[in-house]
Amino acid sequence: MSGWKDALDNTLPPLVVGCTNCGGMNTHQRRVIVHFRDHEDGAGRAVTVVDGNPLVEVRRLASDSAEFEGRRDDVIVELECESCQATTAIRIMQHKGETQFSYLKNEGAA
């Protein structure tokens, strides 16, 4: 158990991540990718966990790897829509001191 509890005491509703293809609100986490940099703009690692797979994949990445979107760490969560089976992804990343949340397009890369 991680020990994390709801910090807002339910004063705000949870954010529901919808499908960018059909707008459906029932999605399932299928893959999580975490990119760690050793230092800002440096080389790092990608850690991937896939739903239903007990193995975790860890890969070393060069500082100029196309997998690094920003200058620091990020987390990508891929979700499958229950309605249309399309894949949607969200990214949480640090940029200039801010923690940003964004939707990503699936451009066919797996």
N, C-alpha and C positions, 0 to 999 in steps of 0.2 A: 504494500500500500504506500502511496506517495505521501500521504499526510495532508494533501491540499484540500481545503474546504472552500465553499462559496464565500468570497470576500464581501460581496455586496448585500448579504442577508436578503437576497431576492427582492431588493428595492428596484432593480432594473431587470427586465426580462432577458433571458439568455439570447445571444445572437444565433439565429438559425441560418445556416449556410445553404443557399438554394442552388439549384442546377442552372448553369448559365446557358444551357441549350433549350430547356423547355419551361424553366421557372418552377419546376417541382421542388417541394421542400423536404422530401424524404431522401436523404443521401446516406451512404455508408462509407466509412473510411476503408480504403483498400491498400494504400501504401503511404508511408511517411518517410521523407528524405530530410536529413539534417546535414547542413553544410557547416563545418567548423573551420575557421581559419586559424592558423597558428598565431598570427598577428594581423593587423590591418593590412590589406592588400597582399598578404603572404600566402604561401602554400597551405594546404589543409587536408581535411578528410571529408568524405561523404559517407554517412551511415544510413542504410536503407532497411526498413522493416516492412514486410509485405504481409497482409492479412492471411492467416492460415498457414504461414510458413514459419517454422520454429527457428530458422537460421536468420542471422543478421548479417548483412553485407557491409563491409567496411573497405573503402577504397581511398588511396592517397591521391590527392589532386594537386597539380602544379598551380602556381599563383595565377597564371593566365588561363586556367581552365574555363571553358564556356559554361560550365555548370555553376560557377560563382556569378550570381547576378549583381551583387553589390560588393562593397569593400570589406564587409564583415559577415557574421554568421546569418543563416536563415533556416527556416523550417518550412517544408512544403508538405501539405496533406492532400493526397489525391482521393477523391470521393466518386462513387458510382451512384448515379441517379436511379432510384427505385422505379420511376415512371418510364424513362426512355433509355436507360442503361448507358447514357453518355457519361464521360469522365469530366469532372470539374476539379479544379485544384485551387487551393488558397495558399498564400505565402505570408509568413510573418517574418519580418526582417528588420534589422537595425540600420538606420541611415541618418547620419548627422545628428545623433543623439535621440532620434525619434524611433519608436517601435511602430512599424507600418504593417498594415493588413491589406492584402489585395487579392483579387481573383486573377487567375492565370488562364490563358488560352491553351488548348491542346493543339499543338502544331504537328502531331503525328509522331513525336519522339516518345519512345518508351523507356 
